[in-house]
């Protein structure tokens, strides 16, 4: 049995900095990694939804993994999203992650053809023994069309190599039942995705969060987690409201891509990395970029001393 590591705290799903199509912004990646680690994160997660993983070439996916591990330099664990419609490509990326020095893998339900729960369990049963690192399951039915249903998770808990779940469903009844799976696996990490639910999830027994907004202000999210852990209800409520204020960047634009556009626009305004997006998406136009900058200025003005020296790169409109 491989040695397991319990993942906890704030583990942001990193954006993938790019300069042009299929080219990594390596300098921006280094600044982003340092920004997150200086913000107190408990790990980083590459090739997730916020990282535009399905839109990247297999070559670039591998480069993102190896470069991130290199930039992190063992300061925090690195988790790697390996979900692919192809079983073989999933294993290949997992092997590359292990060879690069990553700490764990993140596996969602295969997308495009929706799998039934029996098919899903059989798939994971066959896949996990082929994987060289601990595995976090990832429930995001809004994009994959399939849930890791609770009975399926119960059955999969027999795999010692599976070490927990990231849930991005937004269903807190489901999340509470997922936390209850610790009765079967006390070593499991149960992480929440939607940042608006972070405080509530921590109160229900979550081990941490995987919040896209933490690409911008990691210490804001870390502070929220720490406030809940120490029982500071008033402080956690205040921080949660600040996070909800930050989420207004996700309301800018009219397509589903606005979540990634808003996040990437924000990190570019902070001078961390470029906001180029993988096809078929494109960066915000100047007027929407101004709207993102306005949100960031308002969020920053609400609390001093946690921006790590970054400043928003547009003058007030």
C-alpha positions as CSV (number, residue, x, y, z in Angstrom):
1,X,0.0,0.0,0.0
2,X,1.4,3.4,-1.0
3,X,1.9,6.0,1.7
4,X,-1.1,8.4,1.8
5,X,-1.1,12.1,2.4
6,X,-4.2,13.9,3.7
7,X,-5.0,17.0,1.7
8,X,-6.5,20.0,3.5
9,X,-6.8,23.7,3.7
10,X,-7.1,25.9,0.7
11,X,-6.0,24.2,-2.5
12,X,-6.7,26.6,-5.4
13,X,-7.5,25.3,-8.9
14,X,-4.8,27.2,-10.8
15,X,-5.5,29.1,-14.0
16,X,-3.2,28.1,-16.8
17,X,-1.2,31.1,-17.9
18,X,-0.8,31.3,-21.7
19,X,0.7,33.8,-24.1
20,X,-0.8,32.4,-27.3
21,X,-2.4,29.2,-28.4
22,X,-0.7,26.2,-27.0
23,X,2.1,28.2,-25.4
24,X,2.5,28.4,-21.6
25,X,3.3,31.7,-20.0
26,X,6.2,30.2,-17.8
27,X,7.1,33.5,-16.2
28,X,3.5,34.2,-15.3
29,X,3.2,30.6,-14.0
30,X,6.1,31.2,-11.7
31,X,4.6,34.5,-10.3
32,X,1.2,32.7,-9.8
33,X,2.8,29.8,-7.9
34,X,4.7,32.2,-5.6
35,X,1.6,34.4,-5.2
36,X,-0.4,31.3,-4.0
37,X,2.2,29.9,-1.7
38,X,2.9,33.3,-0.1
39,X,-0.9,33.5,0.5
40,X,-0.7,30.4,2.7
41,X,-2.3,27.7,0.5
42,X,-2.2,24.0,1.5
43,X,-1.4,22.9,-2.0
44,X,-2.1,23.7,-5.7
45,X,-4.3,21.9,-8.2
46,X,-3.4,22.1,-11.9
47,X,-5.5,21.0,-14.9
48,X,-8.9,21.5,-13.2
49,X,-11.9,23.3,-14.6
50,X,-10.4,26.7,-13.8
51,X,-7.2,25.5,-15.6
52,X,-9.1,24.9,-18.8
53,X,-7.8,21.4,-18.9
54,X,-10.1,19.9,-21.5
55,X,-9.1,22.6,-24.0
56,X,-5.4,22.1,-23.7
57,X,-3.3,19.8,-25.9
58,X,-2.0,16.6,-24.3
59,X,1.5,18.1,-24.8
60,X,0.7,21.3,-23.0
61,X,-1.1,19.4,-20.2
62,X,2.2,17.6,-19.6
63,X,4.2,20.8,-19.7
64,X,1.8,22.5,-17.2
65,X,2.4,19.6,-14.8
66,X,6.1,19.5,-15.0
67,X,6.6,23.3,-15.0
68,X,4.3,23.7,-12.0
69,X,6.0,21.0,-10.0
70,X,9.3,22.7,-10.8
71,X,8.1,26.1,-9.8
72,X,6.5,24.8,-6.5
73,X,9.8,23.1,-5.6
74,X,8.2,20.9,-3.0
75,X,6.9,23.8,-0.9
76,X,3.3,22.5,-1.0
77,X,1.7,19.4,-2.5
78,X,0.7,19.5,-6.2
79,X,-2.5,17.8,-7.3
80,X,-3.0,17.0,-11.0
81,X,-6.3,16.7,-12.8
82,X,-6.2,13.6,-15.1
83,X,-9.7,13.3,-16.4
84,X,-9.9,12.5,-20.1
85,X,-12.5,10.7,-22.2
86,X,-9.7,8.2,-23.0
87,X,-8.7,5.7,-20.4
88,X,-5.2,5.4,-21.9
89,X,-4.6,9.2,-21.9
90,X,-5.8,9.4,-18.3
91,X,-3.2,6.8,-17.3
92,X,-0.5,8.4,-19.4
93,X,-1.0,11.8,-17.8
94,X,-1.0,10.2,-14.3
95,X,2.3,8.6,-15.1
96,X,3.7,11.9,-16.2
97,X,2.5,13.6,-13.1
98,X,4.2,10.9,-10.9
99,X,7.4,11.1,-12.9
100,X,7.4,14.9,-12.5
101,X,7.0,14.7,-8.7
102,X,3.4,15.5,-8.2
103,X,1.7,14.5,-4.9
104,X,-1.7,13.3,-6.0
105,X,-4.3,13.0,-8.8
106,X,-7.8,14.3,-9.3
107,X,-10.3,12.2,-11.2
108,X,-13.7,13.3,-12.3
109,X,-16.3,11.2,-14.1
110,X,-15.5,10.7,-17.8
111,X,-17.3,13.3,-19.9
112,X,-19.2,13.3,-23.3
113,X,-20.9,9.9,-23.1
114,X,-22.7,9.8,-19.6
115,X,-21.8,6.7,-17.7
116,X,-24.2,4.9,-15.5
117,X,-23.3,4.3,-11.9
118,X,-22.4,0.6,-12.5
119,X,-20.3,1.6,-15.5
120,X,-18.7,4.4,-13.5
121,X,-17.7,2.1,-10.6
122,X,-16.3,-0.5,-12.9
123,X,-14.3,2.2,-14.7
124,X,-12.8,3.5,-11.5
125,X,-12.2,-0.1,-10.3
126,X,-10.2,-0.8,-13.4
127,X,-8.4,2.6,-13.6
128,X,-7.2,3.1,-10.0
129,X,-4.8,0.1,-9.9
130,X,-3.1,1.6,-13.0
131,X,-2.5,5.0,-11.3
132,X,0.8,5.7,-9.5
133,X,-0.4,8.3,-7.0
134,X,-3.2,8.8,-4.5
135,X,-6.5,9.8,-6.1
136,X,-9.0,12.5,-5.1
137,X,-12.4,12.0,-6.8
138,X,-14.0,15.1,-8.3
139,X,-17.8,15.5,-8.5
140,X,-18.8,18.2,-11.0
141,X,-22.0,17.0,-12.6
142,X,-22.8,20.4,-14.2
143,X,-20.0,19.8,-16.7
144,X,-19.6,16.0,-16.8
145,X,-23.4,15.2,-16.7
146,X,-22.7,12.4,-14.1
147,X,-22.6,12.3,-10.3
148,X,-20.4,10.2,-8.1
149,X,-23.5,9.1,-6.3
150,X,-23.1,8.4,-2.6
151,X,-23.6,4.6,-2.8
152,X,-20.9,4.6,-5.6
153,X,-18.6,6.5,-3.3
154,X,-19.3,4.0,-0.5
155,X,-18.4,1.1,-2.8
156,X,-15.2,2.9,-4.0
157,X,-14.1,3.6,-0.5
158,X,-12.6,0.0,-0.5
159,X,-9.8,1.4,-2.7
160,X,-7.1,2.5,-0.2
161,X,-5.5,4.6,-3.0
162,X,-8.6,6.8,-3.2
163,X,-8.1,9.5,-0.5
164,X,-11.2,11.7,-0.8
165,X,-13.5,13.8,-2.8
166,X,-13.8,17.4,-4.2
167,X,-17.5,18.3,-4.6
168,X,-18.5,21.1,-6.9
169,X,-22.1,20.1,-7.2
170,X,-23.4,22.9,-5.0
171,X,-25.8,20.5,-3.3
172,X,-25.1,20.8,0.4
173,X,-27.3,17.8,1.3
174,X,-25.0,15.7,-0.9
175,X,-22.0,17.4,0.6
176,X,-23.1,16.6,4.1
177,X,-23.6,12.9,3.1
178,X,-20.1,12.9,1.5
179,X,-18.6,14.2,4.8
180,X,-20.4,11.3,6.5
181,X,-18.3,8.9,4.4
182,X,-15.5,9.5,6.9
183,X,-17.2,6.9,9.1
184,X,-15.9,4.4,6.5
185,X,-12.6,6.3,5.7
186,X,-11.5,8.6,8.5
187,X,-8.4,9.4,6.3
188,X,-10.5,10.8,3.5
189,X,-10.3,14.6,2.6
190,X,-13.6,16.1,1.7
191,X,-13.2,19.4,-0.1
192,X,-15.8,21.9,-1.3
193,X,-15.6,23.6,-4.7
194,X,-18.1,26.5,-4.8
195,X,-16.5,29.4,-2.9
196,X,-19.8,30.8,-1.8
197,X,-20.3,27.7,0.2
198,X,-16.9,27.5,1.8
199,X,-17.8,28.7,5.3
200,X,-20.9,26.4,5.5
201,X,-18.9,23.5,4.2
202,X,-16.2,24.0,6.8
203,X,-18.8,24.1,9.5
204,X,-20.2,20.8,8.2
205,X,-16.8,19.1,8.5
206,X,-15.0,19.9,5.2
207,X,-11.2,19.6,5.2
208,X,-10.8,22.6,3.0
209,X,-11.8,24.3,-0.2
210,X,-10.8,24.3,-3.9
211,X,-11.8,27.8,-4.8
212,X,-11.0,29.5,-8.2
213,X,-11.2,33.0,-6.7
214,X,-8.1,32.1,-4.6
215,X,-6.0,32.6,-7.7
216,X,-6.6,36.3,-7.0
217,X,-6.6,36.6,-3.2
218,X,-5.4,33.3,-1.7
219,X,-5.0,34.7,1.8
220,X,-8.6,35.9,1.9
221,X,-9.7,32.2,1.5
222,X,-7.1,30.9,3.8
223,X,-8.2,33.4,6.5
224,X,-11.8,32.2,6.1
225,X,-10.8,28.6,6.6
226,X,-8.7,29.5,9.6
227,X,-11.4,31.6,11.2
228,X,-13.9,28.7,11.0
229,X,-11.4,26.2,12.4
230,X,-10.8,28.5,15.5
231,X,-14.5,29.1,16.0
232,X,-14.5,32.8,15.0
233,X,-18.1,32.9,13.6
234,X,-18.2,36.7,13.3
235,X,-14.9,36.8,11.5
236,X,-15.8,33.9,9.1
237,X,-19.1,35.6,8.2
238,X,-17.3,38.8,7.4
239,X,-14.7,37.0,5.2
240,X,-17.4,35.0,3.5
241,X,-19.2,38.2,2.6
242,X,-15.9,39.6,1.1
243,X,-15.6,36.4,-1.0
244,X,-19.2,36.8,-2.2
245,X,-18.4,40.3,-3.2
246,X,-15.4,39.0,-5.2
247,X,-17.7,36.6,-6.9
248,X,-19.3,39.5,-8.8
249,X,-16.6,39.1,-11.4
250,X,-18.4,35.9,-12.4
251,X,-21.5,37.9,-13.3
252,X,-19.6,39.9,-16.0
253,X,-20.2,38.6,-19.5
254,X,-23.1,36.5,-20.7
255,X,-21.6,33.0,-21.4
256,X,-20.6,30.2,-19.1
257,X,-17.0,31.0,-19.9
258,X,-17.3,34.2,-17.8
259,X,-16.1,32.3,-14.7
260,X,-12.7,31.6,-16.3
261,X,-12.6,34.9,-18.1
262,X,-13.3,36.8,-14.9
263,X,-10.6,34.9,-13.0
264,X,-8.0,35.2,-15.7
265,X,-8.8,38.9,-16.2
266,X,-8.4,39.4,-12.5
267,X,-5.0,37.8,-12.2
268,X,-3.8,39.8,-15.2
269,X,-5.0,43.0,-13.6
270,X,-2.9,42.2,-10.6
271,X,0.1,41.8,-12.9
272,X,0.5,38.1,-12.2
273,X,0.1,36.5,-15.7
274,X,-1.5,37.0,-19.0
275,X,-5.3,36.5,-19.5
276,X,-5.1,34.7,-22.9
277,X,-7.7,31.8,-22.9
278,X,-7.7,28.5,-24.8
279,X,-9.9,28.2,-27.8
280,X,-12.8,28.6,-28.3
281,X,-12.8,31.4,-25.6
282,X,-11.4,34.9,-25.7
283,X,-10.3,37.4,-23.0
284,X,-12.7,40.1,-21.9
285,X,-13.1,43.3,-23.9
286,X,-11.9,46.6,-22.4
287,X,-15.3,47.5,-21.0
288,X,-15.7,44.2,-19.2
289,X,-12.1,44.4,-18.0
290,X,-12.9,47.7,-16.4
291,X,-15.9,46.1,-14.6
292,X,-13.6,43.4,-13.2
293,X,-11.1,46.1,-12.1
294,X,-13.9,47.9,-10.3
295,X,-14.9,44.8,-8.4
296,X,-11.3,44.1,-7.3
297,X,-10.8,47.7,-6.1
298,X,-13.9,47.5,-4.0
299,X,-13.0,44.1,-2.5
300,X,-9.5,45.3,-1.7
301,X,-10.8,48.5,0.0
302,X,-12.8,46.4,2.3
303,X,-9.8,44.9,4.1
304,X,-6.2,46.1,4.3
305,X,-3.0,44.1,4.5
306,X,-3.8,41.0,2.6
307,X,-3.0,41.8,-1.0
308,X,0.7,40.8,-0.9
309,X,1.7,44.0,-2.7
310,X,-0.3,43.5,-5.9
311,X,-2.3,46.4,-7.2
312,X,-5.1,46.5,-9.8
313,X,-3.7,47.6,-13.1
314,X,-6.4,50.0,-14.3
315,X,-7.2,53.5,-13.1
316,X,-10.7,54.0,-11.7
317,X,-13.2,54.7,-14.4
